[in-house]
Amino acid sequence: MTDTITIAVDPDLADAYRAASDQDRRKLDLLLNLRLRDVTRTGESLHDVMAEITRNARTRGLTPEILEELLRD
């Protein structure tokens, strides 16, 4: 069972999400759901989680431009 929430994101991210295929949107939804679940279970602050995600993405070479390109593919 799922419930729907609304979150604010920057316009480029929103456009990329809307342009993604149904399959890619489902994958992104799942990833976000899993990460939010981790945050609420560990007591880790959302700021710390976001900082960790950003660090990991940058370490792996993921830039906003690459993410947008991946979502377009």
N, C-alpha and C positions, 0 to 999 in steps of 0.2 A: 504494500500500500504506500502511496506517495501523497504528498501535499505540495502545493505550489507556493513559492515565495517570490518576492521581487527584490532584486538587488541593483544598486546603481553601479554602472561601469562606464568607462570612457567611451565616447561615440565610435571610435575605431574598433574597439573590442566588440561592441554591440553589433556593428555592421558585419564583422567577421563571423560572429556567431550566427547571425541570421542568414548569412551567405553559405554557411557550412551545410553539408548534406545532412539528411535526417540521421544517418548512421553516425556521423561525426558529432552531431549535437548530442546524441544519446551517450556517446563516449565522454564528452565534456561534462555532461550532467552527472554521469557516474563518478568521474574523477572529483568533481566539486563536492558531491554528496559524501564521498569517502573522506575527503579532507576535512569537511565541516564536522563529520562524525568524530574524526581524530581530535579536533580542537575541543569539542565539547566533552569528550571523555577524559582527556589528559589535564584539563584545566589550564592549558597553555593559552596565553592571550592571543587574540586574533592578530594583533600587531606582530608578535613574535613569529606566528605561523607565516604571515605574509612575508616577513623579512627572510625567513628560512627558504620559502619557495623562490623568492627573488634571487637569493644567493645561489641556490642550487641551479636555477635556470641559467644564470649568468656563468656559473662555473662550467656548465655543459655547453656554453656558447649560444644559448637561446636568447635572441634579441626580440623586441616587439615586432620588428620587420619579418623575422624568420617565423615567428608564431603566426602572424597574419598570412604569410605565404602558405604555411602548413594547413591552416584552416581553409584556405582557398582551394587547396589540392583535393 
